[in-house]
């Protein structure tokens, strides 16, 4: 069982992608703006990451932060982003959409899946943590199975995978190998073993980041480029090779 698990690391920079691979990650979820939970990365970032790593790169399709109820114009952005990342060799997609009453938007998901998955080269698609905002996770999981999603990323509809562990376990049991349940949200070296043992999941999702100080010598402390809760201008969060390795080792010893 030691080799049956899979660790996915979410990254928003080339450095983090390289570090994730060096640490033993099996797959990358590529985003921008992890502070917002991840939105669609630029094509330039995708291209350079693909040039620098060999493990699969799944690309987030999310036009903005906030909820998962999208306008017609936002849907058009998602359509175009899917075509672009597909043409630039994305290995998989990560997407999700809900209706106003908290159900999986089956019509939109079917359309977006159809734009990416083909009979010639079937590519996997993950339903992201929009799942954690659904009205009824049991019903939503059956919907995702019927739509053909390969996996769902979830914190168990709670603030973290540890807090939502009991639901994650129930979802793994409900799935019965029809879809992969991938815990994610607040996973660290301190709680990974408990989450894997308690859920029965064979994949997990983490960022494994550490703070890194800016190399800037001149600093203007009076200016903030974002909102008051934005990340500091002179600090970065980057996937940490040692953290990825430690998580990898914990998963091997657990599974």
ABEGO torsion letter per residue (X at the ends): XAAABBBBBBBABAAAAAAAAAAGBABBBBBBGAAAGEBBBBAAAAAAAAAABABBBBBBBBABBEBABBBAAAAAAAAAAAAAAAAAGBABBBBBBBBAAGBBBAAAAAAAAAAABBAABBBBBBBBAAAAABABAAAAAAAAAAAGBABBBBAGGBABAAAAAAAAAAAAAAAGGABBBBBBEGBBAAAAAAAAAAAGBABBBBAGBBBBBBABABBBAABBABBAABBBAABBBBBBAAAAAAAAAAAAAAX
